[in-house]
Amino acid sequence: MKYKKISTLTLFTAVIIALSLQGCGPSADSRYDSGYSDGYAEGYNTTCKIRSTLVEGDWDDENYSRGYQDGRAEGAADCKAGK
């Protein structure tokens, strides 16, 4: 009986934790950073004609899109500056 109570309690706790974390997603900062990284790589590689670049492309996320545009501009500028 003792093990059955512990197992039930453990399972119940795991379900509660899983349900509470279900609403958690990536933060706005991490989405911006992901977009910036993708944009920088695409801007640099395209401007320097290095290679094509695969990106996540989460255009519906405004933080990703803003980061992408900022990163793309900086990547292209760094290529032109010879960095």
C-alpha positions in Angstrom: 0.0 0.0 0.0 2.8 2.4 0.9 4.3 2.1 -2.6 1.0 2.6 -4.3 0.4 5.9 -2.4 3.9 7.1 -3.4 3.4 6.2 -7.0 0.1 7.9 -7.2 1.5 11.0 -5.5 4.4 11.1 -7.9 2.2 10.7 -10.9 -0.2 13.4 -9.7 2.7 15.8 -9.0 4.2 15.2 -12.5 0.8 15.8 -14.2 0.4 19.1 -12.2 3.9 20.3 -13.2 3.3 19.3 -16.8 0.0 21.2 -17.0 1.5 24.3 -15.3 4.4 24.4 -17.8 2.1 23.9 -20.8 1.4 27.6 -21.1 5.1 28.6 -20.9 6.7 29.4 -24.2 9.8 31.2 -25.4 10.3 34.7 -24.0 10.1 37.8 -26.2 13.8 38.2 -25.7 14.6 34.7 -26.9 12.4 35.2 -30.0 14.1 38.5 -30.8 17.6 36.8 -30.3 16.6 33.9 -32.6 15.4 36.3 -35.3 18.5 38.5 -34.9 20.8 35.5 -35.3 18.9 34.2 -38.4 18.8 37.7 -39.9 22.4 38.4 -39.3 23.5 35.2 -40.9 21.2 35.8 -43.9 22.3 39.4 -44.3 26.0 38.6 -44.0 25.9 35.5 -46.2 23.7 37.1 -48.9 25.7 40.3 -49.1 29.0 38.6 -49.2 27.6 35.9 -51.6 28.9 33.2 -49.3 26.0 30.7 -49.5 22.3 30.4 -49.0 21.0 30.5 -45.4 18.2 28.5 -43.9 16.2 30.4 -41.3 13.4 29.5 -39.0 11.2 32.2 -40.5 8.6 32.7 -37.8 7.2 35.8 -39.4 4.0 35.8 -37.3 6.1 36.5 -34.2 6.7 40.3 -34.1 9.8 39.8 -31.8 11.3 37.3 -34.2 10.6 39.6 -37.2 12.0 42.7 -35.5 15.1 40.8 -34.5 15.5 39.4 -38.0 15.3 42.8 -39.6 17.8 44.3 -37.1 20.2 41.3 -37.6 19.9 41.3 -41.3 20.9 45.0 -41.5 23.8 44.6 -39.2 25.0 41.4 -41.0 25.0 43.1 -44.3 26.8 46.2 -42.9 29.5 44.0 -41.3 30.0 42.2 -44.7 30.4 45.5 -46.5 32.8 46.7 -43.8 34.9 43.6 -44.3 34.4 42.1 -40.8 
